Structures are given as structure tokens and as C-alpha cells.
């Protein structure tokens, strides 16, 4: 992240290019930070496995059942939200 910011300020960008670069850098930071803080929860809750099962089921056996796929997505997203807002208890 530091290299990204340093490169932006050391380069000779026009004001328009700098504004676009600033926006893209902010997006980059948001993505990295989100992934860092959710990775442990995704792994602990086995969300990736559940997601891949849902995708496979939708693509192979239920290609017209978008509602079930949507509900699975919403359930997995809610598990992630619940994990993010749950009070973290320190282990001693």
C-alpha cells in the first residue's frame, strides 16, 4: 500500500489522472483492508466451500433456480456480516 501511494506522488500525472489514480488507490485500499479482516471469518465459517457448492449446484443441476442461489448468497453474506459485528473475545 505504501508503494502504491509513493508511486502516485512521485509520478508526473495531470490533475485528471491524479484524481483517477487517487480514486483507484482508495478502491485498492478498501479491497485489501476488507479481505484482510474477513479472511479468518471466511475460513472459520467454511463460506468458500458453501459458496462453491451453491455455484456448482446452480450451474449443473438447477440452472433455472435463481431464487435458491440468491437465498444461499444472502445466507452466506449474513453469516459474514454477523461474524464482522460479533464482539471478538480475546483468548488468554
N, CA, C and O atoms as CSV, one atom per row, in Angstrom:
chain,resi,resn,atom,element,x,y,z
A,1,UNK,N,N,0.829,-1.187,0.000
A,1,UNK,CA,C,0.000,0.000,0.000
A,1,UNK,C,C,0.873,1.250,0.000
A,1,UNK,O,O,0.566,2.241,-0.663
A,2,UNK,N,N,1.962,1.184,0.753
A,2,UNK,CA,C,2.865,2.330,0.785
A,2,UNK,C,C,3.434,2.589,-0.605
A,2,UNK,O,O,3.503,3.734,-1.051
A,3,UNK,N,N,3.839,1.528,-1.284
A,3,UNK,CA,C,4.398,1.674,-2.627
A,3,UNK,C,C,3.381,2.291,-3.579
A,3,UNK,O,O,3.746,3.082,-4.449
A,4,UNK,N,N,2.136,1.942,-3.424
A,4,UNK,CA,C,1.076,2.487,-4.271
A,4,UNK,C,C,0.961,3.996,-4.090
A,4,UNK,O,O,0.882,4.738,-5.069
A,5,UNK,N,N,0.953,4.446,-2.846
A,5,UNK,CA,C,0.841,5.879,-2.567
A,5,UNK,C,C,2.100,6.611,-3.023
A,5,UNK,O,O,2.011,7.668,-3.649
A,6,UNK,N,N,3.255,6.065,-2.718
A,6,UNK,CA,C,4.509,6.698,-3.098
A,6,UNK,C,C,4.616,6.845,-4.609
A,6,UNK,O,O,5.032,7.894,-5.101
A,7,UNK,N,N,4.251,5.820,-5.340
A,7,UNK,CA,C,4.304,5.872,-6.803
A,7,UNK,C,C,3.381,6.955,-7.339
A,7,UNK,O,O,3.719,7.620,-8.318
A,8,UNK,N,N,2.234,7.142,-6.724
A,8,UNK,CA,C,1.288,8.144,-7.192
A,8,UNK,C,C,1.878,9.540,-7.042
A,8,UNK,O,O,1.765,10.363,-7.950
A,9,UNK,N,N,2.500,9.808,-5.917
A,9,UNK,CA,C,3.002,11.157,-5.669
A,9,UNK,C,C,4.337,11.437,-6.345
A,9,UNK,O,O,4.701,12.599,-6.526
A,10,UNK,N,N,5.064,10.411,-6.714
A,10,UNK,CA,C,6.336,10.632,-7.397
A,10,UNK,C,C,6.182,10.695,-8.906
A,10,UNK,O,O,7.118,11.091,-9.602
A,11,UNK,N,N,5.045,10.321,-9.417
A,11,UNK,CA,C,4.832,10.351,-10.856
A,11,UNK,C,C,4.308,11.713,-11.286
A,11,UNK,O,O,3.747,12.465,-10.489
A,12,UNK,N,N,4.503,12.006,-12.546
A,12,UNK,CA,C,4.023,13.283,-13.085
A,12,UNK,C,C,2.689,13.046,-13.775
A,12,UNK,O,O,2.635,12.726,-14.962
A,13,UNK,N,N,1.627,13.207,-13.020
A,13,UNK,CA,C,0.280,12.998,-13.535
A,13,UNK,C,C,-0.411,14.336,-13.724
A,13,UNK,O,O,-0.162,15.295,-12.993
A,14,UNK,N,N,-1.273,14.378,-14.706
A,14,UNK,CA,C,-2.111,15.567,-14.863
A,14,UNK,C,C,-3.113,15.573,-13.713
A,14,UNK,O,O,-3.318,14.539,-13.078
A,15,UNK,N,N,-3.741,16.710,-13.432
A,15,UNK,CA,C,-4.743,16.730,-12.354
A,15,UNK,C,C,-5.847,15.685,-12.545
A,15,UNK,O,O,-6.275,15.062,-11.574
A,16,UNK,N,N,-6.305,15.490,-13.761
A,16,UNK,CA,C,-7.331,14.479,-14.032
A,16,UNK,C,C,-6.824,13.075,-13.782
A,16,UNK,O,O,-7.531,12.245,-13.209
A,17,UNK,N,N,-5.595,12.806,-14.214
A,17,UNK,CA,C,-5.004,11.487,-13.990
A,17,UNK,C,C,-4.779,11.243,-12.498
A,17,UNK,O,O,-4.976,10.133,-12.005
A,18,UNK,N,N,-4.362,12.298,-11.781
A,18,UNK,CA,C,-4.123,12.160,-10.341
A,18,UNK,C,C,-5.439,11.859,-9.604
A,18,UNK,O,O,-5.470,11.038,-8.687
A,19,UNK,N,N,-6.514,12.527,-10.013
A,19,UNK,CA,C,-7.822,12.287,-9.391
A,19,UNK,C,C,-8.258,10.848,-9.626
A,19,UNK,O,O,-8.729,10.185,-8.701
A,20,UNK,N,N,-8.106,10.357,-10.854
A,20,UNK,CA,C,-8.467,8.978,-11.181
A,20,UNK,C,C,-7.590,8.001,-10.401
A,20,UNK,O,O,-8.075,6.995,-9.883
A,21,UNK,N,N,-6.299,8.308,-10.324
A,21,UNK,CA,C,-5.363,7.448,-9.597
A,21,UNK,C,C,-5.717,7.423,-8.101
A,21,UNK,O,O,-5.648,6.372,-7.464
A,22,UNK,N,N,-6.091,8.569,-7.552
A,22,UNK,CA,C,-6.491,8.641,-6.145
A,22,UNK,C,C,-7.708,7.769,-5.890
A,22,UNK,O,O,-7.765,7.053,-4.891
A,23,UNK,N,N,-8.684,7.829,-6.792
A,23,UNK,CA,C,-9.892,7.008,-6.659
A,23,UNK,C,C,-9.542,5.524,-6.721
A,23,UNK,O,O,-10.027,4.735,-5.911
A,24,UNK,N,N,-8.698,5.145,-7.685
A,24,UNK,CA,C,-8.321,3.741,-7.824
A,24,UNK,C,C,-7.497,3.261,-6.632
A,24,UNK,O,O,-7.628,2.113,-6.206
A,25,UNK,N,N,-6.655,4.132,-6.097
A,25,UNK,CA,C,-5.865,3.773,-4.917
A,25,UNK,C,C,-6.777,3.564,-3.712
A,25,UNK,O,O,-6.581,2.623,-2.943
A,26,UNK,N,N,-7.769,4.434,-3.544
A,26,UNK,CA,C,-8.731,4.281,-2.444
A,26,UNK,C,C,-9.495,2.964,-2.582
A,26,UNK,O,O,-9.714,2.264,-1.593
A,27,UNK,N,N,-9.900,2.630,-3.808
A,27,UNK,CA,C,-10.581,1.350,-4.046
A,27,UNK,C,C,-9.667,0.184,-3.682
A,27,UNK,O,O,-10.097,-0.786,-3.057
A,28,UNK,N,N,-8.410,0.292,-4.077
A,28,UNK,CA,C,-7.417,-0.744,-3.779
A,28,UNK,C,C,-7.294,-0.941,-2.269
A,28,UNK,O,O,-7.321,-2.074,-1.787
A,29,UNK,N,N,-7.158,0.169,-1.510
A,29,UNK,CA,C,-7.046,0.080,-0.060
A,29,UNK,C,C,-8.275,-0.560,0.553
A,29,UNK,O,O,-8.162,-1.397,1.449
A,30,UNK,N,N,-9.447,-0.173,0.079
A,30,UNK,CA,C,-10.693,-0.712,0.617
A,30,UNK,C,C,-10.760,-2.224,0.390
A,30,UNK,O,O,-11.168,-2.970,1.280
A,31,UNK,N,N,-10.368,-2.665,-0.780
A,31,UNK,CA,C,-10.392,-4.094,-1.098
A,31,UNK,C,C,-9.407,-4.857,-0.218
A,31,UNK,O,O,-9.758,-5.882,0.366
A,32,UNK,N,N,-8.180,-4.361,-0.122
A,32,UNK,CA,C,-7.166,-5.045,0.683
A,32,UNK,C,C,-7.594,-5.111,2.146
A,32,UNK,O,O,-7.507,-6.169,2.769
A,33,UNK,N,N,-8.050,-4.001,2.692
A,33,UNK,CA,C,-8.451,-3.989,4.096
A,33,UNK,C,C,-9.626,-4.914,4.351
A,33,UNK,O,O,-9.649,-5.619,5.360
A,34,UNK,N,N,-10.588,-4.925,3.463
A,34,UNK,CA,C,-11.746,-5.794,3.640
A,34,UNK,C,C,-11.331,-7.255,3.616
A,34,UNK,O,O,-11.799,-8.049,4.432
A,35,UNK,N,N,-10.462,-7.613,2.692
A,35,UNK,CA,C,-10.043,-9.008,2.580
A,35,UNK,C,C,-9.222,-9.441,3.776
A,35,UNK,O,O,-9.355,-10.574,4.238
A,36,UNK,N,N,-8.380,-8.566,4.284
A,36,UNK,CA,C,-7.559,-8.915,5.439
A,36,UNK,C,C,-8.434,-9.228,6.640
A,36,UNK,O,O,-8.200,-10.212,7.343
A,37,UNK,N,N,-9.429,-8.408,6.877
A,37,UNK,CA,C,-10.234,-8.567,8.079
A,37,UNK,C,C,-11.314,-9.635,7.954
A,37,UNK,O,O,-11.858,-10.055,8.975
A,38,UNK,N,N,-11.640,-10.083,6.775
A,38,UNK,CA,C,-12.687,-11.093,6.635
A,38,UNK,C,C,-12.134,-12.485,6.342
A,38,UNK,O,O,-12.873,-13.464,6.448
A,39,UNK,N,N,-10.872,-12.601,5.980
A,39,UNK,CA,C,-10.324,-13.895,5.589
A,39,UNK,C,C,-10.501,-14.950,6.675
A,39,UNK,O,O,-10.923,-16.072,6.394
A,40,UNK,N,N,-10.176,-14.588,7.918
A,40,UNK,CA,C,-10.280,-15.564,9.011
A,40,UNK,C,C,-11.714,-16.036,9.190
A,40,UNK,O,O,-11.958,-17.220,9.419
A,41,UNK,N,N,-12.664,-15.112,9.086
A,41,UNK,CA,C,-14.072,-15.495,9.232
A,41,UNK,C,C,-14.537,-16.363,8.069
A,41,UNK,O,O,-15.272,-17.329,8.274
A,42,UNK,N,N,-14.124,-16.037,6.875
A,42,UNK,CA,C,-14.488,-16.842,5.708
A,42,UNK,C,C,-13.974,-18.268,5.883
A,42,UNK,O,O,-14.684,-19.234,5.603
A,43,UNK,N,N,-12.754,-18.385,6.342
A,43,UNK,CA,C,-12.156,-19.713,6.543
A,43,UNK,C,C,-12.846,-20.455,7.690
A,43,UNK,O,O,-13.213,-21.621,7.547
A,44,UNK,N,N,-13.020,-19.777,8.827
A,44,UNK,CA,C,-13.607,-20.404,10.016
A,44,UNK,C,C,-15.041,-20.874,9.770
A,44,UNK,O,O,-15.452,-21.923,10.266
A,45,UNK,N,N,-15.791,-20.095,9.006
A,45,UNK,CA,C,-17.192,-20.418,8.741
A,45,UNK,C,C,-17.388,-21.319,7.519
A,45,UNK,O,O,-18.517,-21.679,7.183
A,46,UNK,N,N,-16.290,-21.680,6.859
A,46,UNK,CA,C,-16.341,-22.539,5.665
A,46,UNK,C,C,-17.213,-21.926,4.565
A,46,UNK,O,O,-17.894,-22.644,3.833
A,47,UNK,N,N,-17.187,-20.604,4.456
A,47,UNK,CA,C,-18.038,-19.930,3.473
A,47,UNK,C,C,-17.628,-20.233,2.041
A,47,UNK,O,O,-18.478,-20.352,1.158
A,48,UNK,N,N,-16.329,-20.358,1.810
A,48,UNK,CA,C,-15.891,-20.644,0.444
A,48,UNK,C,C,-16.432,-21.989,-0.023
A,48,UNK,O,O,-16.912,-22.115,-1.150
A,49,UNK,N,N,-16.353,-22.978,0.832
A,49,UNK,CA,C,-16.854,-24.313,0.468
A,49,UNK,C,C,-18.357,-24.253,0.178
A,49,UNK,O,O,-18.824,-24.789,-0.827
A,50,UNK,N,N,-19.100,-23.602,1.060
A,50,UNK,CA,C,-20.551,-23.485,0.847
A,50,UNK,C,C,-20.868,-22.728,-0.440
A,50,UNK,O,O,-21.785,-23.093,-1.176
A,51,UNK,N,N,-20.103,-21.674,-0.702
A,51,UNK,CA,C,-20.318,-20.884,-1.915
A,51,UNK,C,C,-20.058,-21.732,-3.159
A,51,UNK,O,O,-20.847,-21.704,-4.104
A,52,UNK,N,N,-18.960,-22.484,-3.166
A,52,UNK,CA,C,-18.633,-23.318,-4.327
A,52,UNK,C,C,-19.675,-24.410,-4.539
A,52,UNK,O,O,-19.998,-24.730,-5.683
A,53,UNK,N,N,-20.201,-24.981,-3.480
A,53,UNK,CA,C,-21.271,-25.976,-3.594
A,53,UNK,C,C,-22.504,-25.332,-4.219
A,53,UNK,O,O,-23.138,-25.919,-5.096
A,54,UNK,N,N,-22.842,-24.130,-3.768
A,54,UNK,CA,C,-24.018,-23.430,-4.305
A,54,UNK,C,C,-23.838,-23.088,-5.781
A,54,UNK,O,O,-24.760,-23.263,-6.578
A,55,UNK,N,N,-22.666,-22.607,-6.139
A,55,UNK,CA,C,-22.387,-22.267,-7.545
A,55,UNK,C,C,-22.475,-23.515,-8.399
A,55,UNK,O,O,-23.098,-23.501,-9.460
A,56,UNK,N,N,-21.853,-24.600,-7.943
A,56,UNK,CA,C,-21.879,-25.847,-8.705
A,56,UNK,C,C,-23.305,-26.365,-8.874
A,56,UNK,O,O,-23.689,-26.800,-9.960
A,57,UNK,N,N,-24.084,-26.318,-7.800
A,57,UNK,CA,C,-25.473,-26.785,-7.883
A,57,UNK,C,C,-26.268,-25.937,-8.857
A,57,UNK,O,O,-27.051,-26.458,-9.652
A,58,UNK,N,N,-26.068,-24.642,-8.795
A,58,UNK,CA,C,-26.798,-23.752,-9.701
A,58,UNK,C,C,-26.415,-24.010,-11.159
A,58,UNK,O,O,-27.278,-24.079,-12.034
A,59,UNK,N,N,-25.117,-24.150,-11.409
A,59,UNK,CA,C,-24.657,-24.310,-12.793
A,59,UNK,C,C,-24.953,-25.681,-13.381
A,59,UNK,O,O,-25.137,-25.812,-14.591
A,60,UNK,N,N,-24.999,-26.708,-12.529
A,60,UNK,CA,C,-25.152,-28.058,-13.072
A,60,UNK,C,C,-26.553,-28.641,-12.934
A,60,UNK,O,O,-27.085,-29.222,-13.880
A,61,UNK,N,N,-27.146,-28.487,-11.763
A,61,UNK,CA,C,-28.421,-29.173,-11.569
A,61,UNK,C,C,-29.628,-28.263,-11.473
A,61,UNK,O,O,-30.758,-28.713,-11.664
A,62,UNK,N,N,-29.407,-26.983,-11.179
A,62,UNK,CA,C,-30.549,-26.079,-11.038
A,62,UNK,C,C,-30.320,-24.760,-11.780
A,62,UNK,O,O,-30.431,-23.693,-11.177
A,63,UNK,N,N,-30.005,-24.814,-13.063
A,63,UNK,CA,C,-29.686,-23.570,-13.767
A,63,UNK,C,C,-30.845,-22.583,-13.859
A,63,UNK,O,O,-30.631,-21.407,-14.157
A,64,UNK,N,N,-32.058,-23.039,-13.611
A,64,UNK,CA,C,-33.200,-22.130,-13.682
A,64,UNK,C,C,-33.691,-21.705,-12.297
A,64,UNK,O,O,-34.657,-20.952,-12.171
A,65,UNK,N,N,-33.001,-22.209,-11.248
A,65,UNK,CA,C,-33.430,-21.924,-9.887
A,65,UNK,C,C,-32.586,-20.795,-9.293
A,65,UNK,O,O,-31.798,-21.007,-8.372
A,66,UNK,N,N,-32.766,-19.619,-9.827
A,66,UNK,CA,C,-32.009,-18.459,-9.365
A,66,UNK,C,C,-32.400,-18.075,-7.946
A,66,UNK,O,O,-31.567,-17.548,-7.209
A,67,UNK,N,N,-33.625,-18.318,-7.548
A,67,UNK,CA,C,-34.083,-17.938,-6.215
A,67,UNK,C,C,-33.321,-18.693,-5.115
A,67,UNK,O,O,-32.934,-18.095,-4.110
A,68,UNK,N,N,-33.107,-19.986,-5.299
A,68,UNK,CA,C,-32.340,-20.763,-4.316
A,68,UNK,C,C,-30.908,-20.256,-4.246
A,68,UNK,O,O,-30.346,-20.130,-3.158
A,69,UNK,N,N,-30.323,-19.967,-5.384
A,69,UNK,CA,C,-28.965,-19.450,-5.435
A,69,UNK,C,C,-28.892,-18.101,-4.718
A,69,UNK,O,O,-27.955,-17.847,-3.961
A,70,UNK,N,N,-29.866,-17.252,-4.953
A,70,UNK,CA,C,-29.926,-15.935,-4.311
A,70,UNK,C,C,-30.040,-16.086,-2.797
A,70,UNK,O,O,-29.365,-15.374,-2.053
A,71,UNK,N,N,-30.885,-17.003,-2.335
A,71,UNK,CA,C,-31.053,-17.220,-0.895
A,71,UNK,C,C,-29.754,-17.727,-0.258
A,71,UNK,O,O,-29.400,-17.325,0.850
A,72,UNK,N,N,-29.054,-18.609,-0.966
A,72,UNK,CA,C,-27.774,-19.106,-0.462
A,72,UNK,C,C,-26.784,-17.962,-0.335
A,72,UNK,O,O,-26.086,-17.852,0.673
A,73,UNK,N,N,-26.718,-17.112,-1.345
A,73,UNK,CA,C,-25.830,-15.953,-1.305
A,73,UNK,C,C,-26.169,-15.070,-0.098
A,73,UNK,O,O,-25.280,-14.657,0.645
A,74,UNK,N,N,-27.442,-14.791,0.085
A,74,UNK,CA,C,-27.868,-13.931,1.197
A,74,UNK,C,C,-27.535,-14.556,2.549
A,74,UNK,O,O,-27.136,-13.851,3.476
A,75,UNK,N,N,-27.695,-15.855,2.664
A,75,UNK,CA,C,-27.373,-16.554,3.910
A,75,UNK,C,C,-25.879,-16.460,4.210
A,75,UNK,O,O,-25.485,-16.162,5.338
A,76,UNK,N,N,-25.055,-16.715,3.203
A,76,UNK,CA,C,-23.607,-16.650,3.401
A,76,UNK,C,C,-23.158,-15.226,3.703
A,76,UNK,O,O,-22.297,-15.011,4.556
A,77,UNK,N,N,-23.734,-14.263,3.010
A,77,UNK,CA,C,-23.396,-12.860,3.269
A,77,UNK,C,C,-23.781,-12.475,4.692
A,77,UNK,O,O,-23.038,-11.758,5.362
A,78,UNK,N,N,-24.920,-12.940,5.154
A,78,UNK,CA,C,-25.363,-12.629,6.519
A,78,UNK,C,C,-24.442,-13.255,7.553
A,78,UNK,O,O,-24.164,-12.641,8.583
A,79,UNK,N,N,-23.960,-14.474,7.294
A,79,UNK,CA,C,-23.009,-15.103,8.213
A,79,UNK,C,C,-21.751,-14.247,8.333
A,79,UNK,O,O,-21.205,-14.084,9.424
A,80,UNK,N,N,-21.306,-13.713,7.228
A,80,UNK,CA,C,-20.110,-12.873,7.239
A,80,UNK,C,C,-20.370,-11.571,7.994
A,80,UNK,O,O,-19.525,-11.123,8.769
A,81,UNK,N,N,-21.519,-10.971,7.774
A,81,UNK,CA,C,-21.882,-9.750,8.495
A,81,UNK,C,C,-21.973,-10.036,9.993
A,81,UNK,O,O,-21.452,-9.272,10.806
A,82,UNK,N,N,-22.629,-11.129,10.353
A,82,UNK,CA,C,-22.760,-11.494,11.769
A,82,UNK,C,C,-21.383,-11.670,12.409
A,82,UNK,O,O,-21.153,-11.224,13.533
A,83,UNK,N,N,-20.483,-12.314,11.694
A,83,UNK,CA,C,-19.130,-12.517,12.222
A,83,UNK,C,C,-18.406,-11.184,12.372
A,83,UNK,O,O,-17.645,-10.996,13.320
A,84,UNK,N,N,-18.635,-10.272,11.457
A,84,UNK,CA,C,-17.949,-8.978,11.498
A,84,UNK,C,C,-18.426,-8.113,12.659
A,84,UNK,O,O,-17.647,-7.346,13.225
A,85,UNK,N,N,-19.697,-8.234,13.014
A,85,UNK,CA,C,-20.216,-7.368,14.075
A,85,UNK,C,C,-20.236,-8.034,15.437
A,85,UNK,O,O,-20.514,-7.384,16.445
A,86,UNK,N,N,-19.943,-9.329,15.475
A,86,UNK,CA,C,-19.904,-10.040,16.755
A,86,UNK,C,C,-18.728,-9.527,17.571
A,86,UNK,O,O,-17.670,-9.206,17.029
A,87,UNK,N,N,-18.925,-9.457,18.847
A,87,UNK,CA,C,-17.858,-8.996,19.727
A,87,UNK,C,C,-16.761,-10.052,19.729
A,87,UNK,O,O,-17.014,-11.234,19.963
A,88,UNK,N,N,-15.553,-9.608,19.468
A,88,UNK,CA,C,-14.419,-10.526,19.467
A,88,UNK,C,C,-13.935,-10.692,20.900
A,88,UNK,O,O,-13.699,-9.710,21.605
A,89,UNK,N,N,-13.788,-11.946,21.324
A,89,UNK,CA,C,-13.348,-12.239,22.683
A,89,UNK,C,C,-11.890,-12.647,22.633
A,89,UNK,O,O,-11.506,-13.549,21.888
A,90,UNK,N,N,-11.081,-11.970,23.436
A,90,UNK,CA,C,-9.655,-12.294,23.486
A,90,UNK,C,C,-9.441,-13.596,24.235
A,90,UNK,O,O,-10.069,-13.854,25.262
A,91,UNK,N,N,-8.547,-14.404,23.703
A,91,UNK,CA,C,-8.162,-15.643,24.392
A,91,UNK,C,C,-6.978,-15.340,25.288
A,91,UNK,O,O,-6.021,-14.691,24.865
A,92,UNK,N,N,-7.039,-15.800,26.507
A,92,UNK,CA,C,-5.942,-15.530,27.459
A,92,UNK,C,C,-5.039,-16.715,27.559
A,92,UNK,O,O,-4.060,-16.685,28.305
